[in-house]
């Protein structure tokens, strides 16, 4: 009897275990179907992640997001999109932060339009996942090596721009990625993320320049076999370009006449030669050759460190002609207003040191305010010189040599909005012929 009871208990346990296993399998199948449906919905809303293929072992678990749209505000309601993105902390850990972006006014933007406006942000966080490097150097580790061995050999302005790109864009997204995992597909996903943040084509290209320069160094050192193909990348379309602010010849004449020395002569040199501000700040007395009537551009002053360096490019180092009017002004300045200084600089401050660019810019803004002229930067003098030359019919090749651009195409691209005399005469002739035919 006891044996029968024991057998019944054993059979009951086996039956219960089988029932639990069957229930577990059903639940697992249900969960799989639910995950499949959810993944399908997410895939329909956001673009697939091109940087995932072939990297399943090194990538963290993906979390596709659909985000959330809410309306916020009482008097002026706006659509707000909410989502989360991965951010790398200073200790290397990944923090999932909550982000919200205003997508437009409820009065003028429908909810469907708000959803479409949120899509690029979702694409960015779903495309760019941070891969965990299994072995070898990460980009972050290599950047430290680059800063130690390569950065000291570059111009300070180049290093500052590269460090800004690294700190703001590259390292937060790709810092933990293995060098060998950075390929064209991953970089394209990175560009998509930058575009979603609102960066222009030019800004994306500048960041790419920094990244490709790093990877070219890594290839030269034997860390990676190849660098991603820049020609295969799709960059954002160019938006509407803002016309660069520049002075007219009459405005420059007013600025020169309204300023005291040494600023009056400084503005004259900037406006009549088209030199960059840093190049004028670095001029020495010996760079002025009155016999040959030329100004020798051999160096530039770095605005941040106030140290002398080679000019911007190889073509920037050149001799520029001095107009007679400027030569006469320079002779008067050297005889009556020049301040003796240890470095023999043409322009210096009251203590004999190189001029501070920001202080000179503030002096210019004060003069512009007194004259009722719209605000503009120091570069407006250079822009004025080239624009006036083109507008007066000077050949682009001559303007290129005066501006010292490495390529005439740069001159034409920068000042394509300037309408020269030859072009005006051409359209006037065309108009005359057309109007005569219609009479």
SVG drawing of the C-alpha trace seen along z (x, -y; Angstrom):
<svg xmlns="http://www.w3.org/2000/svg" viewBox="-4 -112 69 114">
<polyline fill="none" stroke="black" stroke-width="0.4" points="0.0,0.0 2.9,-2.3 4.6,-1.4 1.4,-2.3 1.2,-5.7 4.9,-6.4 4.3,-5.5 1.3,-7.8 3.3,-10.7 6.1,-10.2 3.7,-10.1 2.0,-13.3 5.4,-15.0 6.3,-13.9 2.9,-15.2 3.4,-18.5 6.9,-18.9 5.7,-18.2 2.9,-20.7 5.3,-23.4 7.7,-22.6 4.8,-22.9 3.6,-26.2 7.1,-27.6 7.5,-26.7 4.2,-28.4 5.2,-31.5 8.6,-31.6 6.9,-31.2 4.5,-34.0 7.4,-36.3 9.3,-35.5 6.3,-36.5 5.8,-39.7 9.5,-40.6 9.3,-39.9 6.3,-42.1 7.9,-44.9 11.1,-44.7 9.0,-44.9 7.3,-48.0 10.6,-49.6 12.1,-48.7 9.3,-50.3 9.7,-53.6 13.5,-54.0 16.2,-53.2 18.2,-49.9 21.5,-50.3 24.2,-49.8 27.0,-49.7 25.7,-46.5 26.3,-44.1 29.2,-41.8 29.8,-43.2 27.3,-41.2 29.9,-40.1 31.3,-43.5 28.1,-45.6 26.0,-46.2 22.4,-45.1 20.4,-47.3 17.4,-49.2 15.3,-50.5 13.2,-53.5 10.0,-54.9 10.2,-57.9 7.2,-59.7 5.4,-62.8 3.6,-65.1 2.2,-68.6 3.5,-71.1 2.6,-74.6 -0.6,-76.5 -0.7,-79.7 1.6,-78.5 1.4,-74.7 4.3,-73.0 5.0,-69.4 7.9,-67.9 9.7,-64.7 11.2,-62.5 13.8,-59.8 17.0,-58.5 20.6,-58.4 23.8,-56.8 26.5,-59.0 30.0,-58.0 31.0,-59.2 34.6,-60.2 35.2,-56.8 34.3,-55.0 30.9,-53.7 27.8,-54.3 25.0,-56.4 21.5,-56.4 20.3,-60.0 16.8,-61.3 16.5,-64.0 13.7,-66.2 13.4,-68.4 10.8,-71.0 9.4,-70.0 7.1,-72.9 3.9,-74.7 0.7,-72.7 -1.1,-75.5 1.1,-75.2 2.4,-71.6 0.3,-68.4 1.1,-65.4 2.1,-63.4 4.5,-66.2 5.9,-66.2 6.5,-62.5 8.4,-63.0 10.4,-65.8 11.4,-63.4 12.5,-60.7 16.1,-62.0 16.8,-62.1 15.5,-58.5 17.6,-57.4 20.7,-58.9 20.3,-57.1 19.3,-53.8 22.0,-53.9 24.9,-54.8 25.5,-52.2 28.7,-52.1 30.6,-48.9 32.7,-47.4 36.2,-46.7 37.1,-43.0 40.9,-43.6 43.4,-46.0 43.4,-49.8 40.3,-51.8 40.0,-55.2 40.1,-56.9 43.4,-55.2 44.9,-56.1 43.8,-59.7 45.9,-60.0 48.9,-58.6 48.3,-61.0 48.1,-64.0 51.5,-63.0 53.4,-62.3 51.8,-64.2 49.9,-67.2 53.1,-69.1 54.3,-69.1 51.1,-70.8 50.0,-74.4 48.1,-75.4 45.0,-76.4 45.0,-73.0 45.3,-71.2 42.5,-73.4 40.1,-72.6 40.9,-68.8 40.5,-68.7 37.1,-70.5 35.9,-67.9 37.2,-65.1 35.6,-66.4 32.3,-67.4 31.5,-64.8 34.0,-62.0 34.9,-60.6 31.4,-60.6 30.2,-58.4 33.2,-56.4 35.7,-56.7 35.1,-53.1 35.2,-51.6 38.2,-49.5 40.3,-51.1 39.9,-48.1 36.1,-48.3 36.0,-51.9 34.9,-51.3 33.0,-53.2 29.6,-51.8 30.2,-52.9 31.4,-56.4 28.3,-56.8 26.2,-56.1 28.3,-58.7 27.6,-61.3 23.9,-60.5 24.0,-61.2 25.8,-64.5 23.2,-65.5 20.4,-64.8 22.0,-67.1 21.8,-69.9 25.4,-70.1 25.9,-71.6 27.7,-69.9 30.8,-72.0 30.9,-71.2 30.5,-67.4 33.3,-67.7 35.6,-69.4 34.9,-66.6 35.6,-64.0 38.9,-65.7 40.0,-65.3 38.8,-61.6 40.5,-60.6 43.7,-62.4 43.8,-60.3 43.2,-57.1 45.8,-57.9 48.3,-58.2 47.1,-54.9 47.6,-53.2 51.1,-54.7 51.9,-53.2 50.6,-49.8 47.6,-49.8 45.0,-49.4 45.2,-48.0 43.1,-50.7 41.2,-53.9 37.5,-54.4 36.7,-55.6 35.6,-59.3 34.4,-59.3 31.7,-56.7 30.2,-58.8 26.9,-60.6 27.1,-64.1 24.1,-66.3 22.9,-68.6 24.1,-72.2 21.6,-74.6 21.1,-78.2 24.4,-80.1 24.5,-83.3 26.2,-86.1 29.4,-87.1 29.3,-90.6 31.9,-92.9 32.6,-96.6 32.3,-98.8 35.2,-101.0 33.4,-104.1 32.9,-102.5 36.6,-101.6 37.5,-105.2 35.2,-106.4 36.6,-103.9 40.2,-105.0 39.4,-108.7 37.5,-108.3 40.3,-106.2 43.4,-107.4 46.8,-105.9 47.9,-103.1 44.5,-101.8 44.0,-104.2 47.1,-102.8 46.2,-99.3 42.8,-99.5 44.5,-100.9 46.9,-98.0 44.1,-95.5 41.8,-97.1 44.4,-97.9 46.3,-94.7 43.6,-92.1 45.9,-90.5 44.5,-88.4 44.5,-90.1 47.0,-87.6 49.4,-88.3 49.3,-92.1 49.7,-91.7 52.9,-89.7 54.5,-92.3 57.9,-93.7 59.5,-96.9 61.9,-94.9 58.9,-93.3 58.2,-96.7 60.4,-97.3 59.9,-100.8 62.5,-100.4 60.7,-97.4 57.3,-98.7 56.3,-95.3 55.1,-93.9 56.6,-90.5 54.1,-88.1 56.3,-85.5 54.5,-84.8 51.2,-85.0 50.2,-85.6 48.2,-82.9 45.3,-84.7 45.2,-82.3 48.9,-81.8 50.1,-85.1 53.0,-83.2 54.4,-83.6 53.9,-80.8 54.2,-80.1 51.3,-81.5 48.1,-79.6 49.4,-77.7 52.4,-77.6 50.8,-80.0 50.1,-82.5 53.8,-83.3 54.3,-85.9 55.3,-89.5 52.4,-91.9 52.6,-95.2 52.2,-98.4 50.0,-101.1 51.6,-104.6 48.9,-106.0 49.6,-103.2 53.4,-103.6 53.1,-107.3 50.9,-106.6 53.4,-103.9 56.3,-106.4 54.4,-108.9 53.4,-106.3 57.0,-105.0 58.2,-108.6 55.6,-109.9 53.6,-107.2 55.6,-103.9 56.3,-102.5 59.7,-101.0 59.6,-97.4 61.9,-94.5 60.5,-92.3 60.5,-95.2 56.8,-94.7 55.1,-97.2 52.1,-97.3 52.2,-96.6 50.4,-97.5 51.4,-100.1 53.8,-97.7 55.6,-96.7 53.9,-93.3 51.9,-91.9 48.4,-93.2 45.5,-91.2 43.1,-90.3 40.0,-90.5 40.9,-94.0 41.5,-95.2 38.1,-93.7 36.4,-95.6 38.0,-98.8 36.6,-98.2 33.1,-97.6 33.2,-100.8 34.2,-102.7 31.5,-101.1 28.9,-102.0 30.0,-105.6 29.8,-105.7 26.4,-103.9 27.9,-101.1 26.6,-97.5 28.8,-95.3 31.4,-93.2 34.5,-91.2 38.1,-92.0 37.9,-89.7 35.5,-92.1 38.5,-94.2 39.9,-91.3 36.5,-90.5 36.1,-94.1 39.5,-94.1 38.8,-91.0 35.2,-92.0 36.2,-95.5 38.8,-94.0 36.4,-91.5 33.7,-94.1 36.1,-96.4 36.8,-93.8 40.2,-92.4 41.0,-88.9 40.2,-86.1 43.8,-84.9 45.1,-88.3 42.7,-88.4 43.8,-84.9 47.5,-86.0 46.6,-89.0 44.4,-87.0 47.0,-84.2 44.5,-81.4 46.0,-78.1 43.5,-77.6 41.5,-80.1 38.4,-78.1 38.5,-79.1 38.5,-82.7 35.5,-82.2 33.6,-80.1 34.1,-82.7 33.2,-85.7 30.8,-84.3 28.1,-86.7 30.2,-89.7 29.0,-91.0 31.9,-92.5 31.9,-95.2 32.4,-92.8 29.3,-90.8 27.3,-94.1 28.3,-95.2 27.3,-91.8 23.8,-91.8 23.3,-95.5 24.2,-94.6 21.8,-91.6 19.0,-93.8 19.5,-96.4 19.3,-93.9 16.3,-92.2 14.4,-95.4 15.2,-96.7 13.8,-93.5 10.6,-93.9 9.9,-97.5"/>
</svg>
